[in-house]
Every structure is written in structure tokens, then in C-alpha cells.
Amino acid sequence: MTLFSKNNSRAAKLTVSQVQELRRRYRDTWVTHGALSREFRISVVQVGRILRMEVWQDLPQPGISPEALKEQAGRMMELQKSLAPPEAT
């Protein structure tokens, strides 16, 4: 099995706009993976892969800019450091 790339988009069952809509619906309404799989006629496993950014990773997540992602990552790192137990000396 080959990895999905832009060059084999003819094999894709969803369009770019459908993938963006699937991600938006999950983010905004918290609909189940099963409901999305039935609506878009793909497997539950494939829905999970799309939502985890394992496939279609070249598409940005709807509503999140790259700058916002970097800012969120920085805040998460600070939070992890603040919650980590103090190092023993």
C-alpha cells in the first residue's frame, strides 16, 4: 500500500471541501465518528485518521492559523513545565 500524496488524489473518496467540512462539524458539534462515517460514506477508521491529521495533513485545520497553533504549543509547554514534579537533587 502506498502513502497518500497529492499525486494520487484520483483515489480519494473525499474532496478537499468535504474533509474541511468533516473536521469543522466534528470540532463545532462533537458529532460521533460513526455518524460522520455514515454521512460521508467512509469507514470509522478513516474518519479517525482524518481527524487525527494522519491523512490529509497538508490541509490546515479550520479556524486555526499557524500562528495560533504555535502560541497554543508554547502555552502547553509552559503548563507541562509548571505541572512537572521538582527535580530531586
N, CA, C and O atoms as a printed pandas DataFrame, in Angstrom:
     atom_number atom_name residue_name chain_id  residue_number  x_coord  y_coord  z_coord
0              1         N          MET        A               1    0.846   -1.173    0.000
1              2        CA          MET        A               1    0.000    0.000    0.000
2              3         C          MET        A               1    0.886    1.228    0.000
3              4         O          MET        A               1    1.859    1.289    0.751
4              5         N          THR        A               2    0.568    2.192   -0.819
5              6        CA          THR        A               2    1.370    3.402   -0.894
6              7         C          THR        A               2    0.768    4.494   -0.018
7              8         O          THR        A               2   -0.432    4.502    0.257
8              9         N          LEU        A               3    1.614    5.403    0.406
9             10        CA          LEU        A               3    1.135    6.531    1.180
10            11         C          LEU        A               3    0.333    7.462    0.287
11            12         O          LEU        A               3    0.595    7.567   -0.911
12            13         N          PHE        A               4   -0.634    8.127    0.870
13            14        CA          PHE        A               4   -1.430    9.077    0.109
14            15         C          PHE        A               4   -0.617   10.322   -0.145
15            16         O          PHE        A               4    0.014   10.855    0.769
16            17         N          SER        A               5   -0.625   10.781   -1.350
17            18        CA          SER        A               5    0.065   12.023   -1.678
18            19         C          SER        A               5   -0.808   12.826   -2.630
19            20         O          SER        A               5   -1.843   12.354   -3.100
20            21         N          LYS        A               6   -0.377   14.028   -2.900
21            22        CA          LYS        A               6   -1.140   14.879   -3.806
22            23         C          LYS        A               6   -1.251   14.263   -5.192
23            24         O          LYS        A               6   -2.200   14.540   -5.926
24            25         N          ASN        A               7   -0.288   13.432   -5.547
25            26        CA          ASN        A               7   -0.265   12.857   -6.885
26            27         C          ASN        A               7   -1.307   11.775   -7.111
27            28         O          ASN        A               7   -1.653   11.498   -8.259
28            29         N          ASN        A               8   -1.818   11.154   -6.056
29            30        CA          ASN        A               8   -2.826   10.119   -6.271
30            31         C          ASN        A               8   -4.190   10.547   -5.737
31            32         O          ASN        A               8   -4.920    9.740   -5.161
32            33         N          SER        A               9   -4.527   11.808   -5.930
33            34        CA          SER        A               9   -5.801   12.317   -5.426
34            35         C          SER        A               9   -7.001   11.716   -6.159
35            36         O          SER        A               9   -8.131   11.811   -5.679
36            37         N          ARG        A              10   -6.762   11.100   -7.317
37            38        CA          ARG        A              10   -7.880   10.456   -8.004
38            39         C          ARG        A              10   -8.443    9.305   -7.189
39            40         O          ARG        A              10   -9.610    8.947   -7.348
40            41         N          ALA        A              11   -7.623    8.717   -6.312
41            42        CA          ALA        A              11   -8.067    7.594   -5.492
42            43         C          ALA        A              11   -8.856    8.061   -4.277
43            44         O          ALA        A              11   -9.475    7.237   -3.604
44            45         N          ALA        A              12   -8.852    9.345   -3.976
45            46        CA          ALA        A              12   -9.513    9.861   -2.785
46            47         C          ALA        A              12  -11.029    9.753   -2.913
47            48         O          ALA        A              12  -11.599   10.017   -3.972
48            49         N          LYS        A              13  -11.668    9.363   -1.817
49            50        CA          LYS        A              13  -13.126    9.275   -1.804
50            51         C          LYS        A              13  -13.767   10.604   -1.413
51            52         O          LYS        A              13  -14.951   10.825   -1.666
52            53         N          LEU        A              14  -12.983   11.486   -0.798
53            54        CA          LEU        A              14  -13.493   12.780   -0.375
54            55         C          LEU        A              14  -12.761   13.898   -1.101
55            56         O          LEU        A              14  -11.613   13.740   -1.517
56            57         N          THR        A              15  -13.436   15.020   -1.245
57            58        CA          THR        A              15  -12.800   16.205   -1.801
58            59         C          THR        A              15  -12.217   17.033   -0.662
59            60         O          THR        A              15  -12.485   16.768    0.510
60            61         N          VAL        A              16  -11.430   18.022   -1.010
61            62        CA          VAL        A              16  -10.844   18.913   -0.011
62            63         C          VAL        A              16  -11.943   19.582    0.806
63            64         O          VAL        A              16  -11.843   19.651    2.031
64            65         N          SER        A              17  -12.975   20.069    0.156
65            66        CA          SER        A              17  -14.053   20.751    0.879
66            67         C          SER        A              17  -14.802   19.792    1.803
67            68         O          SER        A              17  -15.251   20.202    2.873
68            69         N          GLN        A              18  -14.945   18.527    1.413
69            70        CA          GLN        A              18  -15.606   17.555    2.279
70            71         C          GLN        A              18  -14.773   17.271    3.524
71            72         O          GLN        A              18  -15.320   17.141    4.619
72            73         N          VAL        A              19  -13.450   17.175    3.363
73            74        CA          VAL        A              19  -12.574   16.942    4.508
74            75         C          VAL        A              19  -12.646   18.126    5.467
75            76         O          VAL        A              19  -12.724   17.942    6.682
76            77         N          GLN        A              20  -12.619   19.333    4.922
77            78        CA          GLN        A              20  -12.721   20.526    5.767
78            79         C          GLN        A              20  -14.068   20.574    6.495
79            80         O          GLN        A              20  -14.132   20.950    7.665
80            81         N          GLU        A              21  -15.137   20.192    5.799
81            82        CA          GLU        A              21  -16.460   20.164    6.419
82            83         C          GLU        A              21  -16.527   19.105    7.511
83            84         O          GLU        A              21  -17.102   19.352    8.571
84            85         N          LEU        A              22  -15.954   17.936    7.274
85            86        CA          LEU        A              22  -15.936   16.869    8.274
86            87         C          LEU        A              22  -15.228   17.356    9.542
87            88         O          LEU        A              22  -15.744   17.180   10.646
88            89         N          ARG        A              23  -14.058   17.962    9.392
89            90        CA          ARG        A              23  -13.308   18.464   10.551
90            91         C          ARG        A              23  -14.061   19.582   11.268
91            92         O          ARG        A              23  -14.074   19.641   12.497
92            93         N          ARG        A              24  -14.688   20.468   10.490
93            94        CA          ARG        A              24  -15.435   21.563   11.095
94            95         C          ARG        A              24  -16.629   21.032   11.891
95            96         O          ARG        A              24  -16.883   21.483   13.008
96            97         N          ARG        A              25  -17.351   20.084   11.321
97            98        CA          ARG        A              25  -18.520   19.525   12.008
98            99         C          ARG        A              25  -18.121   18.833   13.297
99           100         O          ARG        A              25  -18.806   18.963   14.312
100          101         N          TYR        A              26  -17.012   18.093   13.267
101          102        CA          TYR        A              26  -16.564   17.408   14.478
102          103         C          TYR        A              26  -16.142   18.418   15.539
103          104         O          TYR        A              26  -16.460   18.263   16.718
104          105         N          ARG        A              27  -15.427   19.450   15.112
105          106        CA          ARG        A              27  -14.953   20.464   16.050
106          107         C          ARG        A              27  -16.123   21.248   16.663
107          108         O          ARG        A              27  -16.130   21.496   17.869
108          109         N          ASP        A              28  -17.098   21.635   15.857
109          110        CA          ASP        A              28  -18.173   22.505   16.316
110          111         C          ASP        A              28  -19.319   21.778   16.998
111          112         O          ASP        A              28  -19.951   22.337   17.894
112          113         N          THR        A              29  -19.604   20.537   16.595
113          114        CA          THR        A              29  -20.793   19.862   17.112
114          115         C          THR        A              29  -20.489   18.598   17.888
115          116         O          THR        A              29  -21.387   18.041   18.519
116          117         N          TRP        A              30  -19.262   18.131   17.864
117          118        CA          TRP        A              30  -18.871   16.897   18.548
118          119         C          TRP        A              30  -19.751   15.720   18.149
119          120         O          TRP        A              30  -20.142   14.902   18.982
120          121         N          VAL        A              31  -20.051   15.656   16.865
121          122        CA          VAL        A              31  -20.790   14.524   16.329
122          123         C          VAL        A              31  -19.870   13.295   16.397
123          124         O          VAL        A              31  -18.648   13.438   16.369
124          125         N          THR        A              32  -20.438   12.118   16.483
125          126        CA          THR        A              32  -19.622   10.907   16.632
126          127         C          THR        A              32  -18.931   10.541   15.319
127          128         O          THR        A              32  -19.346   10.953   14.235
128          129         N          HIS        A              33  -17.862    9.752   15.455
129          130        CA          HIS        A              33  -17.152    9.263   14.277
130          131         C          HIS        A              33  -18.088    8.410   13.424
131          132         O          HIS        A              33  -18.041    8.466   12.195
132          133         N          GLY        A              34  -18.933    7.624   14.081
133          134        CA          GLY        A              34  -19.873    6.769   13.351
134          135         C          GLY        A              34  -20.851    7.564   12.512
135          136         O          GLY        A              34  -21.130    7.207   11.367
136          137         N          ALA        A              35  -21.371    8.640   13.076
137          138        CA          ALA        A              35  -22.314    9.472   12.329
138          139         C          ALA        A              35  -21.621   10.131   11.130
139          140         O          ALA        A              35  -22.193   10.219   10.044
140          141         N          LEU        A              36  -20.389   10.588   11.340
141          142        CA          LEU        A              36  -19.648   11.189   10.229
142          143         C          LEU        A              36  -19.327   10.149    9.149
143          144         O          LEU        A              36  -19.381   10.450    7.957
144          145         N          SER        A              37  -18.996    8.933    9.571
145          146        CA          SER        A              37  -18.671    7.899    8.586
146          147         C          SER        A              37  -19.893    7.547    7.735
147          148         O          SER        A              37  -19.768    7.312    6.533
148          149         N          ARG        A              38  -21.050    7.513    8.349
149          150        CA          ARG        A              38  -22.270    7.228    7.583
150          151         C          ARG        A              38  -22.601    8.382    6.639
151          152         O          ARG        A              38  -22.985    8.158    5.491
152          153         N          GLU        A              39  -22.453    9.603    7.117
153          154        CA          GLU        A              39  -22.784   10.764    6.298
154          155         C          GLU        A              39  -21.855   10.899    5.092
155          156         O          GLU        A              39  -22.310   11.184    3.984
156          157         N          PHE        A              40  -20.550   10.694    5.309
157          158        CA          PHE        A              40  -19.590   10.877    4.235
158          159         C          PHE        A              40  -19.253    9.574    3.504
159          160         O          PHE        A              40  -18.447    9.564    2.573
160          161         N          ARG        A              41  -19.878    8.481    3.935
161          162        CA          ARG        A              41  -19.726    7.168    3.299
162          163         C          ARG        A              41  -18.270    6.699    3.257
163          164         O          ARG        A              41  -17.768    6.250    2.226
164          165         N          ILE        A              42  -17.615    6.819    4.407
165          166        CA          ILE        A              42  -16.261    6.305    4.581
166          167         C          ILE        A              42  -16.240    5.532    5.896
167          168         O          ILE        A              42  -17.187    5.619    6.677
168          169         N          SER        A              43  -15.182    4.785    6.146
169          170        CA          SER        A              43  -15.127    3.977    7.363
170          171         C          SER        A              43  -14.862    4.843    8.595
171          172         O          SER        A              43  -14.342    5.955    8.496
172          173         N          VAL        A              44  -15.230    4.310    9.742
173          174        CA          VAL        A              44  -14.978    4.984   11.011
174          175         C          VAL        A              44  -13.474    5.165   11.209
175          176         O          VAL        A              44  -13.029    6.191   11.726
176          177         N          VAL        A              45  -12.703    4.177   10.800
177          178        CA          VAL        A              45  -11.246    4.253   10.907
178          179         C          VAL        A              45  -10.722    5.432   10.092
179          180         O          VAL        A              45   -9.857    6.174   10.558
180          181         N          GLN        A              46  -11.239    5.607    8.887
181          182        CA          GLN        A              46  -10.786    6.709    8.040
182          183         C          GLN        A              46  -11.188    8.055    8.628
183          184         O          GLN        A              46  -10.427    9.017    8.523
184          185         N          VAL        A              47  -12.353    8.148    9.240
185          186        CA          VAL        A              47  -12.758    9.390    9.916
186          187         C          VAL        A              47  -11.744    9.728   11.004
187          188         O          VAL        A              47  -11.308   10.873   11.117
188          189         N          GLY        A              48  -11.372    8.739   11.796
189          190        CA          GLY        A              48  -10.385    8.964   12.848
190          191         C          GLY        A              48   -9.058    9.426   12.294
191          192         O          GLY        A              48   -8.428   10.324   12.853
192          193         N          ARG        A              49   -8.623    8.821   11.200
193          194        CA          ARG        A              49   -7.355    9.222   10.584
194          195         C          ARG        A              49   -7.399   10.668   10.102
195          196         O          ARG        A              49   -6.425   11.408   10.244
196          197         N          ILE        A              50   -8.524   11.061    9.537
197          198        CA          ILE        A              50   -8.674   12.444    9.062
198          199         C          ILE        A              50   -8.644   13.412   10.245
199          200         O          ILE        A              50   -7.973   14.443   10.187
200          201         N          LEU        A              51   -9.364   13.085   11.311
201          202        CA          LEU        A              51   -9.434   13.976   12.466
202          203         C          LEU        A              51   -8.116   14.053   13.227
203          204         O          LEU        A              51   -7.808   15.086   13.821
204          205         N          ARG        A              52   -7.326   12.968   13.218
205          206        CA          ARG        A              52   -6.018   12.972   13.882
206          207         C          ARG        A              52   -4.921   13.521   12.988
207          208         O          ARG        A              52   -3.751   13.536   13.371
208          209         N          MET        A              53   -5.298   13.974   11.788
209          210        CA          MET        A              53   -4.350   14.555   10.829
210          211         C          MET        A              53   -3.337   13.532   10.327
211          212         O          MET        A              53   -2.233   13.910    9.934
212          213         N          GLU        A              54   -3.687   12.243   10.332
213          214        CA          GLU        A              54   -2.798   11.217    9.783
214          215         C          GLU        A              54   -2.888   11.196    8.263
215          216         O          GLU        A              54   -1.927   10.835    7.584
216          217         N          VAL        A              55   -4.025   11.578    7.740
217          218        CA          VAL        A              55   -4.210   11.734    6.297
218          219         C          VAL        A              55   -4.763   13.126    6.062
219          220         O          VAL        A              55   -5.349   13.727    6.963
220          221         N          TRP        A              56   -4.583   13.626    4.882
221          222        CA          TRP        A              56   -4.985   14.994    4.536
222          223         C          TRP        A              56   -4.286   16.001    5.459
223          224         O          TRP        A              56   -4.849   17.048    5.778
224          225         N          GLN        A              57   -3.060   15.680    5.886
225          226        CA          GLN        A              57   -2.348   16.536    6.819
226          227         C          GLN        A              57   -1.888   17.849    6.186
227          228         O          GLN        A              57   -1.545   18.789    6.902
228          229         N          ASP        A              58   -1.876   17.923    4.860
229          230        CA          ASP        A              58   -1.466   19.160    4.215
230          231         C          ASP        A              58   -2.543   20.240    4.283
231          232         O          ASP        A              58   -2.276   21.403    3.979
232          233         N          LEU        A              59   -3.752   19.861    4.679
233          234        CA          LEU        A              59   -4.829   20.850    4.845
234          235         C          LEU        A              59   -4.766   21.432    6.242
235          236         O          LEU        A              59   -4.628   20.688    7.213
236          237         N          PRO        A              60   -4.864   22.741    6.365
237          238        CA          PRO        A              60   -4.884   23.322    7.710
238          239         C          PRO        A              60   -6.201   22.996    8.406
239          240         O          PRO        A              60   -7.235   22.830    7.759
240          241         N          GLN        A              61   -6.148   22.909    9.718
241          242        CA          GLN        A              61   -7.387   22.700   10.453
242          243         C          GLN        A              61   -8.223   23.963   10.344
243          244         O          GLN        A              61   -7.679   25.065   10.412
244          245         N          PRO        A              62   -9.531   23.830   10.176
245          246        CA          PRO        A              62  -10.369   25.011   10.003
246          247         C          PRO        A              62  -10.356   25.893   11.239
247          248         O          PRO        A              62  -10.503   25.415   12.364
248          249         N          GLY        A              63  -10.178   27.189   11.013
249          250        CA          GLY        A              63  -10.267   28.151   12.096
250          251         C          GLY        A              63   -9.017   28.292   12.935
251          252         O          GLY        A              63   -9.020   29.063   13.895
252          253         N          ILE        A              64   -7.938   27.578   12.613
253          254        CA          ILE        A              64   -6.722   27.671   13.408
254          255         C          ILE        A              64   -5.580   28.098   12.490
255          256         O          ILE        A              64   -5.217   27.374   11.562
256          257         N          SER        A              65   -5.018   29.271   12.753
257          258        CA          SER        A              65   -3.903   29.754   11.954
258          259         C          SER        A              65   -2.603   29.138   12.466
259          260         O          SER        A              65   -2.538   28.703   13.616
260          261         N          PRO        A              66   -1.578   29.096   11.636
261          262        CA          PRO        A              66   -0.289   28.578   12.095
262          263         C          PRO        A              66    0.259   29.344   13.301
263          264         O          PRO        A              66    0.881   28.752   14.184
264          265         N          GLU        A              67    0.031   30.644   13.339
265          266        CA          GLU        A              67    0.492   31.448   14.474
266          267         C          GLU        A              67   -0.228   31.039   15.752
267          268         O          GLU        A              67    0.383   30.948   16.816
268          269         N          ALA        A              68   -1.534   30.793   15.640
269          270        CA          ALA        A              68   -2.307   30.378   16.811
270          271         C          ALA        A              68   -1.844   29.010   17.302
271          272         O          ALA        A              68   -1.799   28.764   18.507
272          273         N          LEU        A              69   -1.501   28.121   16.374
273          274        CA          LEU        A              69   -1.001   26.806   16.764
274          275         C          LEU        A              69    0.317   26.930   17.525
275          276         O          LEU        A              69    0.516   26.253   18.533
276          277         N          LYS        A              70    1.216   27.789   17.050
277          278        CA          LYS        A              70    2.494   27.991   17.735
278          279         C          LYS        A              70    2.272   28.567   19.130
279          280         O          LYS        A              70    2.936   28.170   20.088
280          281         N          GLU        A              71    1.339   29.499   19.237
281          282        CA          GLU        A              71    1.036   30.098   20.531
282          283         C          GLU        A              71    0.470   29.050   21.499
283          284         O          GLU        A              71    0.854   29.000   22.667
284          285         N          GLN        A              72   -0.436   28.227   21.002
285          286        CA          GLN        A              72   -1.007   27.171   21.838
286          287         C          GLN        A              72    0.061   26.174   22.271
287          288         O          GLN        A              72    0.060   25.716   23.413
288          289         N          ALA        A              73    0.970   25.838   21.359
289          290        CA          ALA        A              73    2.046   24.901   21.693
290          291         C          ALA        A              73    2.938   25.481   22.783
291          292         O          ALA        A              73    3.354   24.764   23.692
292          293         N          GLY        A              74    3.233   26.768   22.697
293          294        CA          GLY        A              74    4.047   27.426   23.722
294          295         C          GLY        A              74    3.376   27.408   25.081
295          296         O          GLY        A              74    4.024   27.160   26.097
296          297         N          ARG        A              75    2.078   27.669   25.100
297          298        CA          ARG        A              75    1.331   27.637   26.372
298          299         C          ARG        A              75    1.289   26.238   26.950
299          300         O          ARG        A              75    1.377   26.063   28.166
300          301         N          MET        A              76    1.155   25.228   26.081
301          302        CA          MET        A              76    1.142   23.847   26.560
302          303         C          MET        A              76    2.490   23.465   27.171
303          304         O          MET        A              76    2.536   22.785   28.196
304          305         N          MET        A              77    3.581   23.897   26.550
305          306        CA          MET        A              77    4.907   23.606   27.089
306          307         C          MET        A              77    5.088   24.255   28.458
307          308         O          MET        A              77    5.626   23.632   29.374
308          309         N          GLU        A              78    4.643   25.503   28.603
309          310        CA          GLU        A              78    4.731   26.192   29.894
310          311         C          GLU        A              78    3.903   25.461   30.947
311          312         O          GLU        A              78    4.345   25.307   32.086
312          313         N          LEU        A              79    2.714   25.013   30.576
313          314        CA          LEU        A              79    1.848   24.295   31.505
314          315         C          LEU        A              79    2.491   22.980   31.929
315          316         O          LEU        A              79    2.457   22.626   33.107
316          317         N          GLN        A              80    3.075   22.254   30.981
317          318        CA          GLN        A              80    3.743   20.998   31.311
318          319         C          GLN        A              80    4.889   21.227   32.293
319          320         O          GLN        A              80    5.064   20.462   33.242
320          321         N          LYS        A              81    5.663   22.276   32.061
321          322        CA          LYS        A              81    6.781   22.586   32.951
322          323         C          LYS        A              81    6.279   22.936   34.353
323          324         O          LYS        A              81    6.886   22.542   35.349
324          325         N          SER        A              82    5.179   23.672   34.429
325          326        CA          SER        A              82    4.665   24.077   35.730
326          327         C          SER        A              82    4.065   22.896   36.495
327          328         O          SER        A              82    4.046   22.909   37.725
328          329         N          LEU        A              83    3.580   21.885   35.791
329          330        CA          LEU        A              83    2.967   20.728   36.433
330          331         C          LEU        A              83    3.966   19.608   36.723
331          332         O          LEU        A              83    3.655   18.675   37.464
332          333         N          ALA        A              84    5.147   19.696   36.151
333          334        CA          ALA        A              84    6.148   18.644   36.363
334          335         C          ALA        A              84    6.639   18.677   37.801
335          336         O          ALA        A              84    6.805   19.752   38.378
336          337         N          PRO        A              85    6.874   17.496   38.387
337          338        CA          PRO        A              85    7.393   17.467   39.756
338          339         C          PRO        A              85    8.801   18.066   39.806
339          340         O          PRO        A              85    9.551   17.963   38.836
340          341         N          PRO        A              86    9.155   18.679   40.908
341          342        CA          PRO        A              86   10.502   19.261   41.004
342          343         C          PRO        A              86   11.555   18.167   40.933
343          344         O          PRO        A              86   11.376   17.062   41.446
344          345         N          GLU        A              87   12.647   18.506   40.288
345          346        CA          GLU        A              87   13.726   17.539   40.146
346          347         C          GLU        A              87   14.422   17.321   41.476
347          348         O          GLU        A              87   14.680   18.273   42.214
348          349         N          ALA        A              88   14.724   16.069   41.781
349          350        CA          ALA        A              88   15.445   15.743   43.028
350          351         C          ALA        A              88   16.923   16.051   42.846
351          352         O          ALA        A              88   17.495   15.781   41.790
352          353         N          THR        A              89   17.537   16.615   43.873
353          354        CA          THR        A              89   18.972   16.914   43.791
354          355         C          THR        A              89   19.759   16.038   44.692
355          356         O          THR        A              89   20.983   16.153   44.749
